[in-house]
Amino acid sequence: MNTPHVQTIKQKAYDLGFNIVGIIPAQPANTLEAYFRWIHANMHGSMTYLAREDRQIRRRDLNYILNGVKSMLIVGVDYRIAMPEDMLTDPSRGRIASYAWGYDYHDWLTPRLEALATWLCDSVHHHYKVYVDTGAILERAHAQTAGLGFIGKNTMLIHPRRGSYFFIGEILTDMTFDEYDTPHRSTMCGTCTRCLSACPTDAFPQPYVLDARQCISYLTIEHKGDIPPDLRPKMGNWIFGCDVCQDVCPWNRFTNHTSEIYFSANDINRVAPRLADVLILDDDTFSGIYAHTPIRRIGRERLIRNACIAAGNSDDRSLLPALYHVYKHGNDQIRTHADWAIAQLG
């Protein structure tokens, strides 16, 4: 059978719930050498998997991911919802990045990408590989090549009519198509530097370069060790991720709020939980609230570590009993951060 026309494929993707779609030849990302310079500068911090030789080989040659790969289908789906700003900035609450307010996006995107790929199999047999930020590919760069947006100075992929609040997923396939999408403009940031200026921890040493070691998202999610004391006062009430460099971006005035219920918060504790509650979480309560969300990946103890820092920044002495509790019952890392928070409030 003949390969479906590109517009037919895109319509199928829209029917599955994706908001934007692009199809491109499978080639190394045009930012590959910049990525290797970033690794060489150790800006990936403790994310050592990013520098592994096998990962670097896959980024240089996509055939190491899928032998005979010819094309990539890149999709995006909006996830932003509106929440009261006063609740998000309440210092007695811990703030969670908006991508984690709903259920785990991997569990939404992956089966729909599989459905799209197997639908294509009904037309022509093909081999494929599905990724949702889990593979050794530079997905934002590929998405820019596919016309899904441009890379901003905050290193986010920004669509000029949607902003940057959308997830990305990919299908690598050995199929070829009757036409391919064209790259978006390399940048539309102009002279704007709002994201660079607003970053609380100065994580951008220069435009388009993020030093993960300074980034609140990295510190609260990827980093497993103690958070450097000099960065703790700058982290505000963030306890999982950070949206600052996106929130201040002028392009996000065009953000499309999602209609997908899966990404909506059904509990205030999924958006901005009270720090007093987070600090005394036990395993069962943590699992009950966060089991099917992105927050589950850091576990209860790292979430409490982060909450200790937010408590120390809160100027709220009513949190001291909870901090004393975790200091007494927590592991060494929690005790270290609880002790810092107690000193801040004391």
Backbone torsions as a table, in degrees:
resi	resn	phi	psi	omega
1	MET	NA	157.8	-178.8
2	ASN	-82.1	149.3	175.4
3	THR	-64.9	134.2	178.5
4	PRO	-59.8	151.0	176.1
5	HIS	-62.8	149.0	-177.6
6	VAL	-55.2	-41.8	-179.0
7	GLN	-65.9	-31.8	175.3
8	THR	-67.4	-40.6	178.2
9	ILE	-64.0	-43.9	-179.6
10	LYS	-64.5	-39.0	178.4
11	GLN	-63.8	-38.1	175.7
12	LYS	-61.6	-41.0	177.9
13	ALA	-62.7	-42.2	177.5
14	TYR	-63.2	-40.3	179.3
15	ASP	-62.7	-29.7	178.5
16	LEU	-80.3	-6.1	175.9
17	GLY	111.7	-3.8	178.0
18	PHE	-76.0	148.4	-175.6
19	ASN	-98.9	-30.3	178.9
20	ILE	-139.3	146.7	-175.3
21	VAL	-143.6	140.9	172.8
22	GLY	-142.6	150.8	-179.6
23	ILE	-130.8	129.0	-175.5
24	ILE	-138.9	159.9	170.7
25	PRO	-63.5	147.5	-179.1
26	ALA	-82.3	102.2	179.8
27	GLN	-136.8	158.0	176.4
28	PRO	-56.9	148.6	-178.8
29	ALA	-63.4	145.3	-179.2
30	ASN	-74.1	-5.4	177.2
31	THR	-103.9	14.6	-171.8
32	LEU	-58.9	-47.1	-176.9
33	GLU	-67.5	-35.8	175.2
34	ALA	-63.0	-37.2	177.7
35	TYR	-62.8	-43.9	179.9
36	PHE	-66.0	-35.0	175.1
37	ARG	-64.9	-37.4	177.9
38	TRP	-63.0	-44.0	177.4
39	ILE	-63.6	-44.3	-178.3
40	HIS	-61.7	-29.2	178.7
41	ALA	-83.6	2.8	178.1
42	ASN	62.6	24.8	-179.8
43	MET	-76.3	-4.9	176.4
44	HIS	-82.1	-5.2	176.6
45	GLY	61.0	-131.4	-177.0
46	SER	-87.4	7.1	176.5
47	MET	-81.5	66.6	-172.8
48	THR	-63.9	-23.3	179.0
49	TYR	-61.1	-26.6	-179.8
50	LEU	-67.7	-25.6	-176.4
51	ALA	-99.0	0.6	-179.0
52	ARG	-60.3	142.8	-175.9
53	GLU	-60.0	-40.4	-178.9
54	ASP	-65.6	-33.7	177.0
55	ARG	-69.1	-39.4	-179.5
56	GLN	-67.4	-37.5	177.3
57	ILE	-62.3	-42.0	-179.6
58	ARG	-64.8	-36.0	178.8
59	ARG	-70.4	-31.2	178.4
60	ARG	-74.8	-33.2	-176.6
61	ASP	-141.0	106.7	-176.2
62	LEU	-66.9	-12.0	176.5
63	ASN	-66.1	-22.1	176.0
64	TYR	-73.1	-15.7	173.8
65	ILE	-90.1	-47.0	178.6
66	LEU	-141.0	111.0	-177.7
67	ASN	-63.0	128.3	179.9
68	GLY	82.7	15.1	-178.2
69	VAL	-60.3	137.5	-179.0
70	LYS	-121.8	-30.1	-171.8
71	SER	-143.7	161.6	174.4
72	MET	-131.0	132.6	170.8
73	LEU	-103.2	122.6	-178.7
74	ILE	-112.9	129.8	-179.8
75	VAL	-125.1	157.7	174.7
76	GLY	-136.4	148.8	176.7
77	VAL	-138.7	130.2	-179.2
78	ASP	-66.4	146.5	178.3
79	TYR	-133.1	-5.9	-172.7
80	ARG	-73.8	139.8	170.9
81	ILE	-129.5	160.5	-178.3
82	ALA	-87.4	135.1	176.1
83	MET	-138.0	149.4	180.0
84	PRO	-61.9	128.5	-176.9
85	GLU	-64.8	-34.4	-178.0
86	ASP	-66.3	-27.8	176.4
87	MET	-73.5	-39.7	-178.4
88	LEU	-67.4	-34.3	-175.7
89	THR	-96.3	2.5	177.5
90	ASP	-61.6	115.9	-175.7
91	PRO	-64.9	-15.5	177.4
92	SER	-83.0	-4.0	178.9
93	ARG	-114.0	149.5	174.5
94	GLY	-91.1	135.0	-175.3
95	ARG	-96.0	136.6	-179.2
96	ILE	-116.8	136.4	179.0
97	ALA	-58.2	144.4	-170.1
98	SER	-65.3	-24.1	179.6
99	TYR	-67.3	-16.8	-177.5
100	ALA	-105.2	12.0	-179.3
101	TRP	-71.2	-31.2	-179.5
102	GLY	-99.2	-152.8	178.6
103	TYR	-80.5	170.6	-175.6
104	ASP	-63.2	121.2	-175.4
105	TYR	-65.2	-26.2	176.3
106	HIS	-58.8	-38.1	-177.1
107	ASP	-73.2	-15.1	175.4
108	TRP	-94.1	-48.4	-174.6
109	LEU	-70.9	-44.2	-171.4
110	THR	-58.9	-51.0	-179.8
111	PRO	-64.6	-29.3	178.6
112	ARG	-75.0	-34.9	172.9
113	LEU	-65.4	-40.8	176.3
114	GLU	-62.0	-40.3	179.2
115	ALA	-63.9	-40.0	178.4
116	LEU	-65.8	-43.3	-178.6
117	ALA	-66.5	-41.3	-179.9
118	THR	-73.2	-30.4	173.0
119	TRP	-60.6	-40.0	176.8
120	LEU	-63.4	-32.3	179.1
121	CYS	-64.4	-24.6	177.6
122	ASP	-68.5	-23.4	179.9
123	SER	-93.7	-42.4	179.4
124	VAL	-153.9	133.6	-179.4
125	HIS	-66.1	135.3	178.5
126	HIS	-151.1	157.3	172.5
127	HIS	-96.9	144.3	-175.8
128	TYR	-151.1	164.9	175.3
129	LYS	-139.9	131.7	-179.0
130	VAL	-105.9	135.4	177.4
131	TYR	-134.0	142.3	169.2
132	VAL	-132.8	87.6	-176.0
133	ASP	47.6	32.6	-179.9
134	THR	-117.1	-8.3	-176.2
135	GLY	-105.0	169.5	-177.9
136	ALA	-85.9	59.9	176.0
137	ILE	-133.0	153.2	-180.0
138	LEU	-92.2	82.5	-166.2
139	GLU	-65.4	-32.9	179.7
140	ARG	-66.9	-39.1	178.4
141	ALA	-65.9	-42.3	177.5
142	HIS	-65.2	-38.0	179.5
143	ALA	-65.3	-36.7	175.7
144	GLN	-63.8	-43.3	178.0
145	THR	-60.1	-32.4	-179.4
146	ALA	-83.2	2.6	176.0
147	GLY	84.5	16.2	-177.9
148	LEU	-85.1	-0.1	179.8
149	GLY	150.8	-169.1	178.1
150	PHE	-125.9	155.9	178.1
151	ILE	-82.5	121.9	-179.2
152	GLY	-83.9	174.3	177.9
153	LYS	-64.0	-20.2	176.2
154	ASN	-89.0	10.5	178.9
155	THR	68.9	6.5	176.9
156	MET	-84.7	153.2	172.0
157	LEU	-82.1	123.6	-174.6
158	ILE	-121.1	121.7	174.5
159	HIS	-92.0	129.1	-173.6
160	PRO	-65.3	-13.5	177.1
161	ARG	-118.0	5.4	-178.7
162	ARG	-133.4	-13.4	-173.9
163	GLY	78.2	-150.3	-174.0
164	SER	-120.8	3.0	-176.8
165	TYR	-87.9	69.4	174.6
166	PHE	-147.7	148.2	177.6
167	PHE	-84.4	156.2	179.6
168	ILE	-122.5	141.8	173.4
169	GLY	-141.6	160.3	-174.6
170	GLU	-137.4	149.3	165.5
171	ILE	-121.4	121.5	170.8
172	LEU	-95.6	133.8	-175.7
173	THR	-143.4	157.0	175.4
174	ASP	-91.1	11.4	175.3
175	MET	-81.0	153.3	167.8
176	THR	-114.3	157.7	-173.4
177	PHE	-125.8	163.3	-174.8
178	ASP	-73.0	-18.1	175.9
179	GLU	-158.0	159.7	179.9
180	TYR	-129.4	156.2	178.5
181	ASP	-78.7	161.8	-179.0
182	THR	-107.4	152.7	-176.9
183	PRO	-64.0	152.0	172.0
184	HIS	-78.6	163.6	173.8
185	ARG	-53.9	145.7	-173.8
186	SER	-62.4	-32.9	177.3
187	THR	-159.8	150.5	173.3
188	MET	-132.5	24.6	-178.6
189	CYS	-77.0	-26.0	-177.7
190	GLY	59.6	-135.0	-178.5
191	THR	-92.5	0.2	-176.9
192	CYS	-65.1	135.1	177.0
193	THR	-133.2	25.7	-176.3
194	ARG	-57.8	-42.4	-178.1
195	CYS	-64.1	-39.9	-178.6
196	LEU	-67.2	-40.9	-178.0
197	SER	-73.1	-31.6	-174.3
198	ALA	-81.8	-18.5	-175.9
199	CYS	-59.0	119.4	-175.2
200	PRO	-63.6	-27.3	-174.2
201	THR	-109.5	10.4	-179.7
202	ASP	53.1	52.8	-175.2
203	ALA	-82.6	-3.6	-179.7
204	PHE	-108.9	98.8	178.6
205	PRO	-66.6	-22.6	175.6
206	GLN	-162.1	162.3	179.1
207	PRO	-55.7	140.5	177.0
208	TYR	72.1	10.6	178.3
209	VAL	-129.9	122.6	177.9
210	LEU	-110.5	124.5	173.0
211	ASP	-89.5	101.5	-174.2
212	ALA	-57.4	-30.2	-176.5
213	ARG	-63.0	-19.4	179.5
214	GLN	-102.9	-7.9	-169.5
215	CYS	-82.6	133.7	-179.0
216	ILE	-63.6	-36.8	177.7
217	SER	-61.5	-45.8	177.4
218	TYR	-62.4	-45.8	-175.5
219	LEU	-63.6	-38.5	-175.6
220	THR	-87.8	-18.0	-175.3
221	ILE	-115.9	-58.2	-171.9
222	GLU	-81.4	-34.4	-173.4
223	HIS	-77.8	123.4	-176.2
224	LYS	-96.2	-13.4	-176.6
225	GLY	-91.0	-165.8	176.4
226	ASP	-69.2	141.7	177.1
227	ILE	-82.2	129.8	-176.6
228	PRO	-53.2	132.3	-177.2
229	PRO	-56.6	-33.5	-178.0
230	ASP	-70.9	-18.8	179.3
231	LEU	-92.3	-21.6	-174.4
232	ARG	-57.8	-45.9	-178.8
233	PRO	-65.1	-17.7	-176.9
234	LYS	-89.0	-5.1	-171.7
235	MET	-89.3	-5.5	177.3
236	GLY	57.4	-134.1	-179.1
237	ASN	-107.5	19.1	177.5
238	TRP	-71.3	127.0	177.7
239	ILE	-120.4	-9.3	175.2
240	PHE	-156.7	104.5	179.2
241	GLY	77.2	-170.1	-178.4
242	CYS	-163.3	141.4	179.0
243	ASP	-117.6	7.1	-169.9
244	VAL	-56.5	-49.5	-174.5
245	CYS	-69.5	-17.9	173.7
246	GLN	-88.2	-41.5	-176.7
247	ASP	-58.7	-34.8	-176.6
248	VAL	-87.9	-6.4	-176.4
249	CYS	-71.2	125.1	-179.1
250	PRO	-59.8	-29.0	-179.4
251	TRP	-66.4	-20.1	-178.4
252	ASN	-79.9	3.1	169.0
253	ARG	-71.0	-13.6	177.7
254	PHE	-98.9	8.5	-178.3
255	THR	-56.3	134.0	174.8
256	ASN	-92.5	115.9	176.9
257	HIS	-68.7	135.3	-174.2
258	THR	-70.5	147.9	171.9
259	SER	-102.9	2.0	-178.6
260	GLU	-82.0	114.1	-175.8
261	ILE	-62.0	-25.5	-178.0
262	TYR	-60.8	-30.3	-177.6
263	PHE	-95.9	2.5	-179.8
264	SER	-87.6	149.6	179.2
265	ALA	-85.4	124.8	178.1
266	ASN	-100.9	7.2	-178.1
267	ASP	-154.2	132.7	179.4
268	ILE	-57.3	-28.3	-179.9
269	ASN	-72.1	-7.7	175.0
270	ARG	-90.1	-7.3	-177.4
271	VAL	-113.9	-52.4	-177.3
272	ALA	-149.8	76.7	-178.5
273	PRO	-69.2	151.3	175.9
274	ARG	-66.4	131.7	-178.4
275	LEU	-60.4	-35.5	179.2
276	ALA	-60.2	-33.0	178.7
277	ASP	-77.8	-40.5	-179.3
278	VAL	-63.7	-40.7	-175.3
279	LEU	-62.1	-28.0	-176.8
280	ILE	-109.0	18.0	178.5
281	LEU	-58.8	136.3	168.0
282	ASP	-103.3	174.7	-174.5
283	ASP	-60.7	-42.7	-177.2
284	ASP	-65.5	-42.5	-179.8
285	THR	-67.5	-41.7	176.9
286	PHE	-57.4	-47.7	-179.2
287	SER	-64.7	-38.9	-179.1
288	GLY	-63.4	-34.8	-177.7
289	ILE	-88.1	-40.6	-167.0
290	TYR	-116.5	7.7	-172.4
291	ALA	-56.9	-35.8	-175.0
292	HIS	-110.7	27.2	-179.8
293	THR	-120.0	165.8	176.1
294	PRO	-59.9	-21.5	-176.1
295	ILE	-67.3	-22.9	-177.5
296	ARG	-60.5	-27.0	-173.5
297	ARG	-67.5	-25.4	-179.9
298	ILE	-89.6	-16.0	178.1
299	GLY	78.9	166.8	-175.8
300	ARG	-63.8	-42.6	-172.1
301	GLU	-68.2	-39.0	178.1
302	ARG	-72.0	-32.2	176.0
303	LEU	-64.4	-40.1	177.1
304	ILE	-67.4	-39.3	174.7
305	ARG	-53.8	-48.0	-179.5
306	ASN	-64.9	-38.6	-179.6
307	ALA	-66.5	-32.0	176.1
308	CYS	-60.1	-42.6	179.6
309	ILE	-65.8	-44.3	178.5
310	ALA	-61.3	-38.6	177.6
311	ALA	-64.2	-41.3	178.4
312	GLY	-63.5	-25.8	179.4
313	ASN	-91.4	-3.1	-169.3
314	SER	-82.5	-22.6	-172.7
315	ASP	60.6	27.3	-176.8
316	ASP	-115.0	97.9	-176.0
317	ARG	-70.4	-11.6	176.1
318	SER	-68.0	-11.8	178.0
319	LEU	-85.3	-7.4	-177.6
320	LEU	-58.9	-43.1	178.6
321	PRO	-57.9	-41.4	178.6
322	ALA	-66.6	-37.3	178.1
323	LEU	-67.4	-39.8	175.6
324	TYR	-62.3	-37.4	179.5
325	HIS	-61.4	-48.8	-177.8
326	VAL	-72.4	-29.7	175.4
327	TYR	-62.5	-37.0	-178.5
328	LYS	-76.3	-36.8	-170.4
329	HIS	-110.4	-7.6	-176.1
330	GLY	-84.1	173.2	175.9
331	ASN	-76.4	-179.6	-175.5
332	ASP	-59.7	-39.8	-179.2
333	GLN	-66.2	-44.3	177.9
334	ILE	-62.2	-42.2	179.4
335	ARG	-60.0	-41.3	179.3
336	THR	-59.7	-45.8	-177.3
337	HIS	-77.1	-31.9	175.6
338	ALA	-67.2	-40.5	178.3
339	ASP	-61.2	-41.3	177.4
340	TRP	-62.3	-45.4	-177.6
341	ALA	-64.2	-41.3	178.6
342	ILE	-60.5	-41.9	178.8
343	ALA	-65.0	-36.9	178.6
344	GLN	-63.9	-38.8	-177.3
345	LEU	-85.0	-20.5	-173.4
346	GLY	-81.3	NA	NA
